[in-house]
Amino acid sequence: MIYIKSQKEIELITKSCKILASVKKVLKDAVRPGISLKDLDSIAYNEIIKAGAKPSFLGYHGFQGTICASVNEELIHGIPSSRILKDQDLLSIDVGLIYEGYHSDSAFTISVGSSNEENDKLIEVAQKAFEAGLKAIKPNATIGDISYAIGEYIAKEGYYTPKEFCGHGIGRSLHEDPYVFNEGKKGSGPKIQDGMTICIEPMILQDSKKIRILKDGWTVVAQSNKKSSHYEQTVLIKNGKGIVLTEN
């Protein structure tokens, strides 16, 4: 069931997302060679608590971190560990929080220290695939139109996306209907309506869309063992357009 949010709910989700945008900025500034994933997790936890919110991910189905920290060939759901980041690692951070009962969720991929052509391209494709999905939001459009636009862009750039994971609705629950896949058919799925809040999150793989899950039961890895990227924003549908809430 898709939940259309009231004006009061939209205000609370917007505040949740504003806090999350600030947390992301602190995290981005902290990413550097020599820092551990656990250090970044602690920074996120402290920033969220300081803002009067709670982490969405910590304890979610038993997850052991405030952030998902996925490095290089790890696509999503990496558990923060004592791993030390190195120059030119490609790090994806996914983070969510709850403010007064309402969730926000966002992810970004960043090159650690200096960058290189591979890192830059993966970051760019993930962000531009998101932008393609966002532009597909218009009056009388469907969720499938978003999915189609994302998938078309990824394929045009010569990359792949897994079929097993996708974006989602968000609100009182971290994951709500509708599912927002990263591939799809134009005109398919539910109609987009004002008052919907959704997470659009392209996931980018090289060589193949095949993934595997590590023995920890969480970390999703590219079967090619090549670097991957992830980008996510919480979006409000307003006046037939998509409004990004998780960026300052």
TORMI-372847 format. One record per residue (C-alpha): chain; z, x, y. Coordinates in pm, 1 decimal. Example, Ala and Ser with C-alpha at 12.3 -4.5 7.8 and 13.67 -1.06 7.14 Angstrom:
2
(node A,(780.0,1230.0,-450.0));
(node A,(714.0,1367.0,-106.0));
END
This chain:
248
(node A,(0.0,0.0,0.0));
(node A,(-97.0,131.8,342.8));
(node A,(174.4,101.6,607.1));
(node A,(60.6,28.0,962.2));
(node A,(323.8,169.0,1195.5));
(node A,(488.7,-20.6,1477.7));
(node A,(506.6,128.2,1828.2));
(node A,(867.4,234.6,1765.2));
(node A,(770.2,402.1,1438.6));
(node A,(482.4,579.8,1610.0));
(node A,(724.5,711.7,1873.1));
(node A,(956.1,850.0,1604.1));
(node A,(671.4,1006.1,1404.0));
(node A,(534.1,1157.8,1724.2));
(node A,(874.6,1314.4,1799.0));
(node A,(898.0,1443.4,1441.1));
(node A,(553.8,1601.2,1479.4));
(node A,(641.2,1755.4,1815.5));
(node A,(941.9,1927.4,1659.5));
(node A,(722.9,2048.8,1374.2));
(node A,(466.7,2192.2,1617.1));
(node A,(744.5,2399.4,1774.5));
(node A,(863.6,2519.1,1433.1));
(node A,(508.8,2626.0,1345.0));
(node A,(482.5,2830.4,1665.0));
(node A,(803.0,3017.3,1582.2));
(node A,(676.4,3082.7,1228.2));
(node A,(338.5,3210.8,1347.4));
(node A,(511.7,3448.8,1587.8));
(node A,(734.6,3577.0,1304.2));
(node A,(452.6,3658.5,1059.7));
(node A,(405.3,4036.3,1038.8));
(node A,(378.5,4313.3,779.4));
(node A,(722.4,4390.3,635.0));
(node A,(874.2,4043.9,657.4));
(node A,(959.2,3858.3,336.4));
(node A,(863.2,3504.0,246.0));
(node A,(1235.1,3420.5,216.8));
(node A,(1289.1,3544.8,571.8));
(node A,(1018.0,3308.7,695.2));
(node A,(1173.5,3026.7,494.2));
(node A,(1512.3,3090.6,657.8));
(node A,(1353.3,3091.1,1002.5));
(node A,(1190.4,2753.3,933.2));
(node A,(1513.2,2604.5,796.3));
(node A,(1718.7,2721.1,1095.4));
(node A,(1463.4,2594.4,1349.4));
(node A,(1442.3,2253.0,1183.5));
(node A,(1820.8,2209.5,1163.3));
(node A,(1863.8,2333.6,1521.4));
(node A,(1626.3,2058.2,1637.3));
(node A,(1834.5,1788.2,1471.0));
(node A,(1589.6,1732.4,1184.9));
(node A,(1587.3,1800.7,810.1));
(node A,(1335.7,1984.8,589.3));
(node A,(1104.6,1747.7,400.3));
(node A,(1023.0,1989.5,118.3));
(node A,(1365.0,2134.9,30.4));
(node A,(1472.2,1964.3,-292.8));
(node A,(1157.7,1748.0,-307.9));
(node A,(1106.3,1701.0,-683.0));
(node A,(1319.3,2014.2,-717.6));
(node A,(1119.3,2238.4,-480.8));
(node A,(1323.8,2542.9,-379.6));
(node A,(1213.7,2607.9,-22.7));
(node A,(1181.1,2470.3,327.8));
(node A,(821.7,2595.3,343.3));
(node A,(544.2,2642.9,92.1));
(node A,(438.8,3007.2,133.1));
(node A,(114.1,3091.9,-47.3));
(node A,(-36.0,3441.9,-30.6));
(node A,(-398.7,3545.4,-87.6));
(node A,(-522.9,3377.0,-408.5));
(node A,(-230.5,3131.0,-395.0));
(node A,(-373.7,2812.2,-245.3));
(node A,(-73.6,2579.7,-201.9));
(node A,(287.5,2516.0,-307.4));
(node A,(397.6,2880.2,-323.0));
(node A,(776.9,2912.1,-356.6));
(node A,(928.3,3142.1,-90.1));
(node A,(1041.1,3463.1,-261.7));
(node A,(1153.6,3814.9,-171.1));
(node A,(785.8,3921.8,-163.6));
(node A,(715.9,4143.3,137.6));
(node A,(399.3,4070.6,331.2));
(node A,(145.5,4348.3,378.4));
(node A,(-119.7,4413.6,641.8));
(node A,(-427.5,4190.9,589.6));
(node A,(-254.1,3958.2,344.2));
(node A,(-373.5,3601.0,394.7));
(node A,(-71.8,3370.2,422.2));
(node A,(-75.4,2990.0,411.2));
(node A,(240.1,2814.0,529.9));
(node A,(289.1,2442.0,470.1));
(node A,(596.5,2288.9,634.0));
(node A,(734.9,1939.9,686.3));
(node A,(1043.1,1780.9,837.9));
(node A,(1222.8,1448.6,871.5));
(node A,(1339.8,1323.4,1209.7));
(node A,(1537.6,997.5,1219.2));
(node A,(1384.9,892.6,887.9));
(node A,(1021.3,983.2,966.0));
(node A,(824.5,1271.6,817.6));
(node A,(575.0,1512.8,968.7));
(node A,(364.7,1761.6,771.6));
(node A,(135.5,2049.1,870.2));
(node A,(-10.2,2371.4,731.8));
(node A,(-189.2,2677.0,867.3));
(node A,(-336.3,2997.4,729.3));
(node A,(-285.5,3326.5,913.7));
(node A,(-386.7,3687.2,860.3));
(node A,(-83.8,3919.1,841.2));
(node A,(-103.4,4201.2,1092.8));
(node A,(-467.4,4300.6,1134.4));
(node A,(-746.6,4083.6,994.9));
(node A,(-1081.6,4125.5,822.9));
(node A,(-1403.8,3930.9,782.1));
(node A,(-1294.6,3754.2,462.1));
(node A,(-967.0,3634.1,613.4));
(node A,(-1129.6,3523.8,937.7));
(node A,(-1397.5,3322.1,759.6));
(node A,(-1152.3,3143.1,529.4));
(node A,(-930.1,3050.9,824.1));
(node A,(-1230.8,2928.7,1022.3));
(node A,(-1375.1,2716.3,740.9));
(node A,(-1042.0,2542.4,676.8));
(node A,(-994.7,2459.2,1044.7));
(node A,(-1352.6,2346.0,1101.2));
(node A,(-1346.6,2133.4,786.2));
(node A,(-1041.0,1960.4,932.4));
(node A,(-1224.9,1910.9,1262.0));
(node A,(-1520.7,1758.7,1075.5));
(node A,(-1285.0,1510.6,907.8));
(node A,(-1116.7,1429.2,1237.6));
(node A,(-1451.6,1359.4,1406.7));
(node A,(-1539.1,1112.3,1130.0));
(node A,(-1258.3,883.8,1249.2));
(node A,(-1413.2,605.6,1457.8));
(node A,(-1406.9,225.1,1472.7));
(node A,(-1510.2,65.9,1139.3));
(node A,(-1502.1,402.4,957.7));
(node A,(-1337.7,442.1,617.9));
(node A,(-1116.4,705.4,458.3));
(node A,(-1418.6,799.5,248.4));
(node A,(-1604.6,890.2,567.8));
(node A,(-1334.0,1148.9,642.9));
(node A,(-1354.9,1285.0,288.9));
(node A,(-1733.6,1302.8,300.1));
(node A,(-1734.2,1493.3,630.5));
(node A,(-1480.9,1748.0,504.9));
(node A,(-1658.4,1805.6,175.4));
(node A,(-2001.6,1830.7,335.8));
(node A,(-1881.8,2101.0,575.0));
(node A,(-1708.0,2302.9,302.4));
(node A,(-2016.2,2292.0,79.9));
(node A,(-2249.0,2381.8,369.8));
(node A,(-2044.3,2696.4,428.4));
(node A,(-2068.0,2792.2,60.0));
(node A,(-1704.8,2727.2,-29.6));
(node A,(-1523.5,2490.8,-266.3));
(node A,(-1224.3,2256.5,-269.1));
(node A,(-1014.4,2147.9,-568.0));
(node A,(-1035.1,1788.2,-683.2));
(node A,(-669.7,1781.3,-798.2));
(node A,(-506.6,1788.9,-450.8));
(node A,(-571.1,1605.2,-125.2));
(node A,(-432.9,1468.8,199.3));
(node A,(-223.8,1153.5,226.6));
(node A,(-58.8,892.1,439.1));
(node A,(280.8,977.0,589.3));
(node A,(574.1,798.0,751.3));
(node A,(905.4,699.4,599.0));
(node A,(784.0,880.7,287.3));
(node A,(631.5,1228.0,280.0));
(node A,(341.0,1098.5,71.2));
(node A,(211.5,746.9,124.6));
(node A,(-116.8,565.7,70.3));
(node A,(-398.0,628.3,140.1));
(node A,(-506.1,942.9,-39.7));
(node A,(-737.6,1148.0,183.0));
(node A,(-957.9,1354.8,-49.0));
(node A,(-1151.8,1659.9,64.2));
(node A,(-1472.5,1526.6,-90.8));
(node A,(-1599.6,1169.9,-103.4));
(node A,(-1864.8,909.1,-39.8));
(node A,(-1948.6,758.6,296.9));
(node A,(-1822.6,404.1,332.4));
(node A,(-1580.4,426.5,40.4));
(node A,(-1206.5,366.5,41.4));
(node A,(-988.3,169.2,282.4));
(node A,(-1099.3,97.8,637.3));
(node A,(-932.7,311.3,903.0));
(node A,(-697.7,105.7,1122.6));
(node A,(-501.9,170.8,1438.8));
(node A,(-139.4,248.9,1357.7));
(node A,(-218.5,448.7,1043.1));
(node A,(-66.9,796.5,1018.3));
(node A,(-238.5,1034.8,778.4));
(node A,(-240.6,1400.7,684.7));
(node A,(-583.6,1561.8,666.2));
(node A,(-565.9,1891.4,478.9));
(node A,(-872.0,2086.7,366.6));
(node A,(-809.7,2347.7,96.3));
(node A,(-1067.8,2623.6,65.2));
(node A,(-1160.6,2822.4,-246.2));
(node A,(-1421.1,3090.8,-311.8));
(node A,(-1668.5,3097.8,-604.7));
(node A,(-1536.7,2786.2,-781.9));
(node A,(-1319.1,2476.9,-730.8));
(node A,(-1115.1,2569.3,-1038.8));
(node A,(-742.0,2623.8,-997.4));
(node A,(-444.9,2696.3,-1222.2));
(node A,(-72.0,2638.4,-1179.7));
(node A,(167.0,2929.3,-1239.0));
(node A,(458.6,2918.2,-1481.0));
(node A,(694.0,2827.4,-1195.1));
(node A,(536.1,2480.2,-1215.2));
(node A,(447.0,2479.3,-844.7));
(node A,(220.8,2758.7,-723.3));
(node A,(-147.1,2660.4,-728.3));
(node A,(-374.7,2963.4,-761.9));
(node A,(-751.0,3009.7,-735.0));
(node A,(-886.6,3070.1,-1084.6));
(node A,(-1127.4,3321.9,-929.1));
(node A,(-821.3,3518.9,-805.0));
(node A,(-993.7,3540.4,-466.7));
(node A,(-824.8,3456.4,-138.7));
(node A,(-795.5,3092.9,-32.5));
(node A,(-692.6,2895.8,276.6));
(node A,(-528.3,2567.2,376.8));
(node A,(-509.2,2372.9,702.2));
(node A,(-326.8,2045.6,766.3));
(node A,(-233.1,1824.6,1058.0));
(node A,(-60.0,1488.2,1086.3));
(node A,(-296.7,1247.2,1260.8));
(node A,(-237.5,909.2,1427.6));
(node A,(-518.2,652.8,1441.4));
(node A,(-521.4,509.4,1793.7));
(node A,(-800.2,313.4,1964.4));
(node A,(-1029.0,397.9,1674.2));
(node A,(-980.6,774.0,1713.1));
(node A,(-774.3,1041.0,1541.1));
(node A,(-496.6,1193.3,1752.3));
(node A,(-348.4,1520.5,1623.0));
(node A,(31.6,1499.8,1650.3));
(node A,(140.0,1833.7,1501.9));
(node A,(-4.1,2062.6,1771.4));
(node A,(150.3,2132.8,2110.8));
END
